[in-house]
Amino acid sequence: MSLLSDLQTIAKSCGVPAETGVFSGKAPDTYLVITPLSDSLELHADNAPGCETQEARLSLFTKGSYTKLKNALVRALLGADFYITDRRYIGFETETGYHHYAIDVAQIYELEE
């Protein structure tokens, strides 16, 4: 498994269309953009890491209220044992009419061979 595929699954379970990097095509009234942030090998003591920490930002864009969906996403992420490292309201984009809310997450995965 990978962070991006796990986040796609969570977005789907919450009923939100999601794409990685940028939303292509005509954007719906509510959608997620998943942006990979980092992959690190911090957790090892013998110079042979067995796992990696993958991090990403979920950017929620909606023309309506974001609160209920934000809470559903957070519950789903915590239920799937994700670490939430930051949550913040970015702002209202007057040009597009979208509210933008960001959730930064991290997950630890076994290092693939």
C-alpha positions, -999 to +999 in steps of 0.1 A: +000+000+000+010+036-004-002+069+011-017+081-021-038+050-027-049+049+010-060+086+008-079+079-024-098+051-007-106+074+023-118+102+000-140+077-019-155+064+013-164+100+023-180+106-012-154+132-023-138+131-057-100+133-053-070+137-076-033+139-070-015+172-076-042+191-095-079+185-102-081+179-140-112+188-160-142+207-147-141+208-109-172+198-090-186+219-062-166+199-037-133+180-043-100+171-028-065+176-042-038+153-026-003+167-027+026+145-016+049+163+008+077+140+019+089+104+022+115+100+050+135+072+066+137+087+102+127+057+123+157+033+124+185+026+148+208+003+130+214+021+097+190-003+080+155+014+079+126-010+079+099+016+075+093+051+060+071+080+069+050+093+040+033+127+043+007+145+022-016+174+022-053+171+016-067+203+001-105+204+005-122+228-019-159+234-015-184+260-025-206+252+005-198+247+042-167+227+047-172+219+084-192+187+082-171+172+055-139+182+072-151+164+104-160+133+084-125+132+067-108+137+101-128+108+116-120+086+087-083+094+088-080+088+125-100+056+121-075+044+096-046+052+120-033+083+101-014+109+120-029+144+114+000+168+116-018+200+108-053+214+100-061+249+088-085+271+069-065+285+040-092+310+030-120+318+006-110+321-030-131+350-044-122+342-080-135+307-079-160+308-050-143+279-031-135+276+005-100+260+009-093+239+040-060+218+044-054+187+064-018+174+065-014+137+073+014+112+078+015+074+078+042+049+085+047+021+059+071-009+058+099-002+034+092-021+002+119-044-012 
